[in-house]
Amino acid sequence: MAVINRVDTFDIRFPTSLSLDGSDAMNPDPDYSAAYVVVGTDAPDGLEGHGFVFTIGRGNDVQVAAIDTLRHHLLGRDADVLLADMGATARLFRDDSQLRWLGPEKGVMHMAIGAVINALWDLRAKRAGEPLWLHLSRLSPEEIVALVDFRYLTDVLTPDDALEILRAAVPGREERTEQLLREGYAAYTTGPGWLGYSDEKLARLCREAVAAGFRQIKLKVGGDLGDDVRRMRIARSNVPDGFPIAIDANQRWDVGAAIEWVNALKEFEPAWIEEPTSPDDVLGHAAIARGVAPVRVATGEHAQNRVMFKQLLQVRGVDVLQIDATRVGGVNENMANLLLAAKFGIPVCPHAGGVGLCEAVQHLSMFDYVAVSRTREGRMIEYADHLHEHFVVPVEIREGHYVAPTAPGAGTEMLAESIAAHSWRNSYSEVRA
């Protein structure tokens, strides 16, 4: 028996606003941040679970406070029991009646639960001596289904539906695993496209992205149409003919404005328009998808739970589904989102780029390929070259592909010196002492 005896939280912030890394039409001065949690036990192996919620600065303290409220569900509990049945553990947090009143299953509290769930998965994968993607991929279809909460989904996805999808993927699992270890998973980069970058920097970074082997670049849009036309023209002139360029409005527009703006940029053949309007406007996304076709609509990084994903898919409001590793209730809920995408035949291209998101979400895409969708066709993981040096196992990109991680864990552990250097306040344990 290993007892959880430590749940430490940290408010970690990086001053990325100084260089305008991460800048877009809605977020002109982001400071990439992490509301960070470490779960420790009294086990002699000394292993810890690490998780976080990505934010962009102010309000990170509120997110940390939300994680703090979950401490009572962990301290003194048997870690072996919690880790053995992660479906039941997720329900322990999700079904807390008082916490549900703050959601239910959305917002700051839901993301806090996701951080803790992800930390426990990190600990479980470390104990198994496997990277999380491989650990998840070796679960049986029945074990995976037991992890997923199908409440609110059964009108479109039942446990039997999920079992059918997962059982169909069992043949070939080993071959797909070996393919990932040899070839990795394709990436696209947002690096050239931050709205605050100069035209010269945009042009240079477009050329560098192509030379590095990335399959696509993405530009932020939505500040000024004339500026967007000029920047798209610069990007097009610095990449090969037909090279995919996606655009991202970060929720900038109303429905009508989105349709008008995207159609004005059609001459540049956008690969997709990302987050064209409010992430909660399901019917608005459907209207935009009809109004800008054949430009695809991509969204999901701010979709607050599996129900939003279900509805977006039901009304054909999304052509490219973008899961986020820390927006929803952790690994378990993202399994539901991956199964929904498989049921509707929609490709998943995860959101990443923020501090730690690349490290975390690669495991979900690789699990999806091995155990769920069985395909990498039309699928890429976002990549941005920021802050990876602060992680114990940083992502590795080779010839425009994520190299499949082999180190045990979920990739979410930050270096102790980085935590100390960038903490906005002391950890809970230090304050308590």
N, C-alpha and C positions, 0 to 999 in steps of 0.2 A: 504493500500500500504506500502510495506517495501522496502526501497531503499538500495542497496548494497553500503556501504560507506567505506569498508575496504577490501583490498586484500593484505595480508602480506605473505611474503615468507621467508624461512629459509633454510640455508645450514647446515644440521645436519649430523654429522659423528661419528661413533663409532670405536674405535681402535681394531677391531676383528683380525687384522693381528698379534697382539701380542701373541694370543693363537692359531693361525692358524685355528680358526673357519671359515668355508666357503672355505677352500683352496681346489683347484683342479688343474688339469693338465694345464689349460690355465690361471688360476687366483691364483697364489701361495700365494699372500699376500693381500687379500681383506680387506678393511675397510668398513663394511656395513654402508650405508649412505642413506639419504632421502632428496630429493629436495622437500620441504614441503610447502604447501599453506594453508592459512586460509582465508575463505570468511566470512565477517561479514556484518550485516545489522543494520539499525536503529530501528528495531522492538523491542518492550519492552521485549520480551521473552529472548533476549540476546543469542539466539541460533546461532551457527557458523557451517560452513561446513569445514571439514578437508580432505585434499587429499595429495598425494605424488607420486613421482617417485622413485623407488628403484635403487640405483647405488652402486658401490663398492669403492668409494673414489674419486680420482682425476677425474675432469670433472663434479663433482656434482655442482660446481659453474656455469658451462655452462648450465646445466639443469635448475637451478634456474633462470638464465637469460632468458631462453626460456619461463618459466612460467610468468616472469615479463612482457614480451611483450604482454601477453594476458589481462593485467589489463584493458586496455581501452575498452574491450568488456564487462566489468562487472561494473565498477564504475559508479554510478548514475542510473543504470538500476533498474527496478521494479523486485525484487526477486520473487514476486508472479507470475508474467508473465513467467519468465524464468523457474521456477520450475513446473509450470502447464503443460508446453509442452516441455519436455526434448528432444524430437525428434528435434523440431525446434531449441532448444538451442544448441544441438550438431552440427547442420548444421551451426549455426551462426559462430562457431569457425572453423569447418572443411572446410567451403567454403570461408573463407577469402582468396581472390585471391592472395594477396601478400605473405601470409604465406604458401599457397599451393606450391608456387615456391620453397620453402625450402624442400619440400617432393617429391611428394605430399603424404600425409597420411603415413608417415614413419619417423623414426628417432627421434631426440631430440624434434622437434617441435610437432610431433604427440603424443609423450609421455607427453609433457607439457599440451596439450589439454586434454589428459586422466586424468591428475591430477586434472584439474579444473572441468571436468565433474564429476569425482568421488567425489570431494568436494561438488558439488551441490547436488548430490544424497545423500550424508551424511546429508546435511542440510534438504533435503526434507523428508528423513526417520525420522529424529529427530522431525520435525514438525508434522509428522503423528503419532509420539509416537510408532514407530515400528522398529524392526531390519530390515535392508535393505532386507535380503532374504525373510522375510515374506511380507514386503511391495511390493516387486516385484511380489511375488507369488500370490498376491491378484488382480493383474491387469488382465483385460480381455484379451483374445487373440488379439482382435483388438487393444487394447491399447499397447500391447507389440510390435505388428507389426509396429505400428506408430513410435516406438522408433528406429527401425532398418533401416540402410541405405542399400538398396538392390542393389545399383549401383555396377556394376562389378560382381554381383553374380547371375543374373537371368538366366544364361545359366544352372545353376544347382539348384538354390534355388530362387523361386519366392515368392512374398507375399502370394499368394494362397497356395503354399507348406507350408509356415510357419504357416499359419492359420490352415491348416489341422493337422499339428503336435501339435499345441497348443490346438486346440479344442479337440483333442483326449485325451489330458491330463487333461481336466477340471474335468471329473468324477474321484473322488478319491483324489482330491487336499486336502481336509480336513483331510482325513485319513493319507495321506503321511506327512502332516504337523505335525499331532499328533505323527506319528512314529519318525520323526526327534526330536521332543521335548523329547520323551522317550528315544530314542536309540542313537541319534547323527549320525555322518557320519564318516565312517571308515578312519583311517589315516595310512600312512606309514612314517617311519622316515629316514632321511639322517644323523641323529646325529652320528652314528658310523663311517661313511664312508669318512670323510674329509681326503684328501690325505696327509696332514701334520701330522696326528696322528700316534703315535707309535703303534707297533703291540699289545702291552699289552693293550693300551687304546681301540684299535679296538675290541679285544676279549671281554673286559669287557663291552663295550657299546652294543655289539651284544647281550650278555646275558641279559643285562638290558632292551633292547628293547623288547625282547621276553617276559620277565617277566611283562613288562608294558602293554602287550596286543596288540602291534602294529602288523599289518597284513603283513608287508614287511619291509625290510631295503634296503638301497641303498648305493653302494660304488662308489666313484670316481675312474676312471681308465684313462689310456692313457699316464702316465708318462714313465713307463718302463714295458714291458710285463712280465719280470721275477718278478718284484715287484707285479704286478697285480695278477699273478698266486699265489704267496705266500699269499697275502692278501685275495684273494678269498678262499683259502684253510683254512685260519684262521677263516674267517667268517662262512664257511660251518661247521666247527668243533664246532662252538659255538651256532648254532641254530638247531632246530629239523630237521629231515629228511623231505625234500620236502618244507621247509620254503622258501618263495620267496625272492630272492636277486636280485635286479635290479642293473645295472651298468650305469654309466654316464660319457661320454668322454668330455663333454663340448666343442664340435666342434673341437676336437683335430686332426682328421684324414682326409686325402684324402679318396676318395671312396674305392680304392683298399686296402689301409691300414686298413680301418674300417672293411671290410669283412674279411681280414686275421686275424686281432686282435680278433674280436668277435668269429670267428670260433675256435681260439686257446683257448678261455675261455669257450667253449660249455660244457666241462666236468663238469663245475660247475652249469649248467642249469640256466643261467641268465633269470630273469623274463622279462627283456627288456633291450635294449641298447638305452640310451638316448643321444640325440644330437651327433650322430656319426660324423657329418661333418658340413660344413657351413650351417647355418640355411636358407640361400637363395637358396641352391642347391636342388631344387625340384626333378629333375630327378636323382640326386645323391642319394637322400633318397630312391627313388624307386628302384634303382639298389642295394643299401645296403639291403633293405627289402627282395629282391629276394635272395641275396647272403648269408644272415645269417639265413633265415627261418629254423626252426620254432621260433627262437628268435625274439621277436617282436621289432619294432622300435617305440620309443617314442620321440616326439619333439613338440616344440611350444612356449617355454618360450621366444625365441628370434624371433619368427615369427612376422614380423612388422605390419601386418594388416590382415584383413579378406580375402584378395585376396590370400595371401600366404597359409592360411589355406585351402581355396578352392582348390588350385592347389595341395597341398600335398594330400588331400583326393581324388582328381580326378585321380591321377596317382598311388594311393595305396602306397604312400611313407611313411605313418604313420599308425601304428596299435593302438597307444594310443595317444590321443590328449592332449597336455598340454597347457592350457591357462595360462596367467599371468595377474594379476589384474592391473598392471601398465605399461605393455609394449605397449599396443595398445591404442586406443582412448577412453578408459573408459568403463563404464558399458554397454553403448549402443552397442559398437562394440563387446564386449564379448558376448552379447546376440546373435549377428549374428554368432559368432563362435560356440556357443552352438547349435544353430539351424542347422548349417552346419554338426556338428558331429551327431546330431540326424538324419538328412536326410541320411547320409552315414552309420549309425549304428555303429559308432566308439565310444568306451568309452572315457570319459574325466577324466583325473587324473591331476589336476592343479599343476603347479609349485608354490612353496611357500618357506618358510624358511628364506628368506632375511628379513630385518627389516620391520615389518608391513605386509608382504605378507600373512602370515597365517591368520592374523586378517581380511584382506580384502577379500581374495579369497574364504574363507569358505562360504560367502554369495552367491557367484555365483554358487558354487556346490549345495548348498541347494535349491536355486531357480531352478536350472536345474532339480533336482529330483522332486520337487513338480509340476512344471509348464511346463517342456519341455520333458525330457527323460523318466520320470516315473520309473526309475530304479537306484539302487545303485550296481547292479551286476558288479563285476570286476572294480569297481571305488573306488578310495581312494584319499585323499588330502595329499599332502606332508606336513611334519612337521619337523621343526628343533627347538631345545630348546634354542633359542638365542633372547634376547632383548625384550621379551614380557612384561617384568616389566615396560617398558617405555610407555605403552598404557593405556588409561583410562579404556578400556574394553579388557583386554588381553584374548587370546584364552584359553579355558579350555579343557584339554585332560583327558578323563576318560576311563580306560580300552581300550586304543588304539583307541578311537573315539573322534572326535571333538564334544563337547557339543554344541548344537544349541544355539546361543546367543539370549537373550531376551531383551537386552538393546536397546533403540532406536539408530538408526544411522548405519553407515557402518563399524564401528570398526576401523576407520582410525585416530581417535583423539589421539595424544600423550599428555602425561602429561606436563603441563607448565614447571615444574622444569626440566624435561628431555630435553625439547627444549632449555631452558636457559643454561643448563650444557653442552650440546653437539653441540651448534651452532658454526659453523666455522666462521660465521660473524654475525653481527647484522641483525635484520629484516629490510625490506625495510622501514617500517614506522619509525623505530628508526634512520636509516641513513638519511631519509628525514628530520626528526625533527632536 
